[in-house]
Every structure is written in C-alpha cells, then in structure tokens.
Amino acid sequence: MTLRVLGIDPGLTRCGVGVVDVSSDRTATLVAVDVIRTDKSAPLERRLLDIGAGLEAILDEFEPAAVSLERVFAQQNLHSVMGVAQASGVALLLSARRNLSVGLHTPTEVKAALTGHGGANKKQLGAMVARILRLDAVPTPADASDALALAICHAWRQGYTPPAPTETLTPAQEAWRAAERSTGRTPARPRLDE
C-alpha cells in the first residue's frame, strides 16, 4: 500500500503542485506535477478562483490522502508573503472540504528531510527530488520541484505505516477505520480481537 500526497508550493502567480505515491519503505513515485499559473493583470479574486479551480481539478483527478503545504513565513517582501498566504488559504479550504489531513512544512524542514541539511540551496533540493523520484531531470520551474519536495517530506515525516496486505478486517474494524479517516487522522491499525 502507498500514501498519496499532494504537495503545494503556494504562490499567486505560480502555484506548484506535485502528487507522489510513497510506500511504507519510503520509496516515492511521481504521479503528477504541474504549475497553476494566473494572469498578473487579473483581479485578485479572479486569480484565487483560478488557483482554486486548478487545485480542485487535481484533487478530483488524483484523490490524495493528504496535502502538504509550505508554511507561510515572514519575508522582507510583504507583497509576496500576502500572495503565498492567500493561495495557501484556498488550498487549506479545499483540503478541509474533503476532510484531508494537511501538513504545513517550512522550507528548512523540507530541505533537511530530503537532503539532510536545512540550508541546502534550490539546486541541491531539486537534484534530490529527481534522485528520489528516479527522474532523468529536475522538474521545472522550481515551483514544481518544490511541490514534489513538500509531498515527499510530508510522507516521510508522517511515518505512514499501511496495514499488512494479508490483514482482513471485520465490518466493525472497517467502520472504525472509516470514522478515523473522516476526522482527518491517520487510521490506527485496528486490533484483530475487536
């Protein structure tokens, strides 16, 4: 079994999105990668609507179990931070509507998880994304690669452990697992004596 994670590198002009499947042995496989672009000259509400429509299409098509989003942090460019925060709000709303668990990760966390060093540069992070996903080249632009890095980081940090493939659950155990999923929690492995 695998965990499917949608990574989102939020931005108002370019919103990177990447979907990966990560198995219990931490092997990650690319499912999809793209960048949602908006017209800089369009009104803010139209741009947010376009980002929302793009994210909804990806959520509908790939049905991730979790979403990983870059945590907004203070920068000197207030205008840039506002765009990231606004795009993040759209992603959080859409995730909540689908009862998806959301992980917020700082760039330093993502770099440390993938490269072993929180101060790695974009080139080093991109190279590790390509290596982990067994790709011939680093996905471009950087927003796409960053989204994949977020998805991988989230799956690795979550410590996902799927149920054993031979495990057969009773109807009561299946109901318990479904209830846990609806709360956005990772389902605990039910005891076989329940």
C-alpha positions as CSV (number, residue, x, y, z in Angstrom):
1,M,0.0,0.0,0.0
2,T,1.0,3.6,-0.6
3,L,0.2,7.0,0.7
4,R,-0.7,9.5,-2.0
5,V,0.3,13.1,-1.1
6,L,-0.4,16.3,-2.9
7,G,2.4,18.9,-2.3
8,I,1.5,22.5,-2.9
9,D,4.1,25.3,-3.3
10,P,1.6,28.2,-3.0
11,G,2.0,31.3,-5.0
12,L,-0.3,33.8,-6.6
13,T,1.4,33.9,-10.0
14,R,2.7,30.3,-10.0
15,C,1.4,27.6,-7.7
16,G,3.4,24.5,-7.9
17,V,1.6,21.2,-7.4
18,G,3.1,17.7,-7.2
19,V,1.5,14.3,-6.5
20,V,3.6,11.4,-5.2
21,D,2.9,7.9,-4.0
22,V,5.1,6.9,-1.1
23,S,5.3,3.3,0.1
24,S,5.9,2.1,3.6
25,D,9.6,1.6,2.8
26,R,9.8,5.3,1.8
27,T,10.1,4.7,-1.9
28,A,8.5,7.7,-3.7
29,T,7.0,7.6,-7.2
30,L,5.9,10.5,-9.3
31,V,2.2,10.6,-10.1
32,A,1.8,14.1,-11.5
33,V,3.5,17.5,-11.4
34,D,2.3,20.9,-12.8
35,V,2.2,24.6,-12.1
36,I,-1.1,26.5,-11.9
37,R,-0.5,30.0,-13.4
38,T,-2.6,33.1,-13.0
39,D,-2.6,36.3,-15.0
40,K,-0.8,39.1,-13.1
41,S,-3.2,41.7,-14.6
42,A,-6.4,39.9,-13.4
43,P,-8.2,41.0,-10.2
44,L,-7.1,39.2,-7.1
45,E,-10.4,37.4,-6.6
46,R,-10.2,36.0,-10.2
47,R,-6.6,34.8,-9.6
48,L,-7.7,33.0,-6.4
49,L,-10.6,31.5,-8.2
50,D,-8.3,30.2,-10.9
51,I,-5.9,28.7,-8.3
52,G,-8.9,27.1,-6.6
53,A,-10.2,25.6,-9.9
54,G,-6.8,24.2,-10.7
55,L,-6.4,22.6,-7.2
56,E,-9.9,21.2,-7.3
57,A,-9.2,19.5,-10.7
58,I,-6.0,17.9,-9.2
59,L,-7.8,16.8,-6.0
60,D,-10.6,15.3,-8.1
61,E,-8.4,13.5,-10.6
62,F,-5.7,12.1,-8.2
63,E,-7.6,11.8,-4.9
64,P,-4.7,12.3,-2.5
65,A,-5.0,11.0,1.1
66,A,-3.0,14.0,2.4
67,V,-1.9,17.5,1.5
68,S,1.4,19.1,2.2
69,L,1.7,22.9,2.1
70,E,4.6,25.3,2.5
71,R,4.2,27.1,5.9
72,V,4.0,30.8,5.3
73,F,6.9,32.7,6.9
74,A,7.8,36.3,7.2
75,Q,10.0,37.7,4.4
76,Q,11.1,41.2,3.6
77,N,8.7,41.3,0.6
78,L,5.3,41.7,2.2
79,H,3.5,41.6,-1.2
80,S,5.0,38.2,-1.9
81,V,4.1,36.9,1.5
82,M,0.5,38.0,1.1
83,G,0.1,36.2,-2.3
84,V,1.5,33.0,-0.7
85,A,-0.8,33.3,2.3
86,Q,-3.9,33.9,0.0
87,A,-3.1,30.9,-2.2
88,S,-2.5,28.8,0.9
89,G,-5.9,29.8,2.3
90,V,-7.5,28.5,-0.9
91,A,-5.6,25.2,-0.6
92,L,-6.5,24.8,3.1
93,L,-10.2,25.5,2.4
94,L,-10.3,22.9,-0.4
95,S,-8.5,20.3,1.7
96,A,-10.8,20.9,4.7
97,R,-13.9,20.4,2.5
98,R,-12.5,16.9,1.5
99,N,-11.5,16.1,5.1
100,L,-7.9,15.7,4.1
101,S,-5.1,15.9,6.6
102,V,-2.8,18.9,5.9
103,G,0.8,19.2,6.9
104,L,2.5,22.6,7.0
105,H,6.3,22.4,6.5
106,T,8.9,25.2,6.4
107,P,11.4,25.3,3.6
108,T,14.1,24.4,6.2
109,E,12.2,21.3,7.2
110,V,11.7,20.2,3.6
111,K,15.4,20.7,2.8
112,A,16.5,18.8,5.9
113,A,14.2,15.9,5.2
114,L,15.3,15.4,1.6
115,T,19.0,16.5,1.7
116,G,19.9,16.1,5.3
117,H,20.8,19.8,5.5
118,G,18.3,22.6,6.2
119,G,20.5,25.1,4.5
120,A,20.6,23.3,1.1
121,N,20.0,25.5,-1.9
122,K,17.3,25.2,-4.6
123,K,19.7,23.3,-7.0
124,Q,20.6,20.7,-4.3
125,L,16.9,20.2,-3.3
126,G,15.9,19.8,-7.0
127,A,18.6,17.3,-7.6
128,M,17.4,15.2,-4.6
129,V,13.8,15.4,-5.8
130,A,14.9,14.0,-9.2
131,R,17.0,11.3,-7.5
132,I,14.4,10.2,-5.0
133,L,11.7,10.0,-7.8
134,R,14.2,8.4,-10.2
135,L,13.7,11.2,-12.8
136,D,16.1,12.0,-15.7
137,A,15.9,15.7,-14.9
138,V,14.8,18.1,-12.2
139,P,11.1,19.2,-12.8
140,T,10.9,22.8,-13.8
141,P,10.1,25.5,-12.9
142,A,11.3,25.4,-9.3
143,D,7.7,25.7,-8.0
144,A,7.0,22.2,-9.5
145,S,10.1,20.7,-7.9
146,D,9.4,22.4,-4.6
147,A,5.8,21.0,-4.6
148,L,7.2,17.5,-5.1
149,A,9.7,18.0,-2.3
150,L,6.9,19.1,0.1
151,A,4.9,16.0,-0.8
152,I,7.9,13.7,-0.1
153,C,8.8,15.4,3.1
154,H,5.2,15.1,4.4
155,A,5.0,11.4,3.7
156,W,8.4,10.7,5.2
157,R,7.8,12.8,8.3
158,Q,4.3,11.4,8.9
159,G,5.7,7.9,9.3
160,Y,2.9,6.2,7.4
161,T,2.5,2.5,8.0
162,P,-0.1,0.8,5.9
163,P,-1.9,-2.3,7.2
164,A,-0.4,-5.6,6.3
165,P,-1.5,-6.8,2.9
166,T,-2.9,-10.0,4.2
167,E,-4.9,-8.4,7.0
168,T,-8.6,-9.0,6.8
169,L,-10.8,-6.5,8.8
170,T,-14.2,-7.2,10.2
171,P,-17.0,-4.9,9.3
172,A,-16.7,-3.2,12.7
173,Q,-13.0,-2.7,12.2
174,E,-13.6,-1.2,8.7
175,A,-16.2,1.2,10.2
176,W,-13.7,2.3,12.9
177,R,-11.1,3.0,10.2
178,A,-13.6,4.9,8.1
179,A,-14.6,7.0,11.1
180,E,-10.9,7.8,11.8
181,R,-10.4,8.9,8.2
182,S,-13.3,11.2,8.3
183,T,-11.7,13.1,11.2
184,G,-8.5,13.6,9.1
185,R,-6.5,11.4,11.3
186,T,-4.2,8.6,10.0
187,P,-6.1,5.4,10.8
188,A,-4.7,3.4,13.6
189,R,-4.2,-0.2,12.9
190,P,-7.2,-1.9,14.5
191,R,-6.7,-4.8,16.8
192,L,-7.8,-8.1,15.4
193,D,-9.5,-9.0,18.6
194,E,-12.0,-6.0,18.4
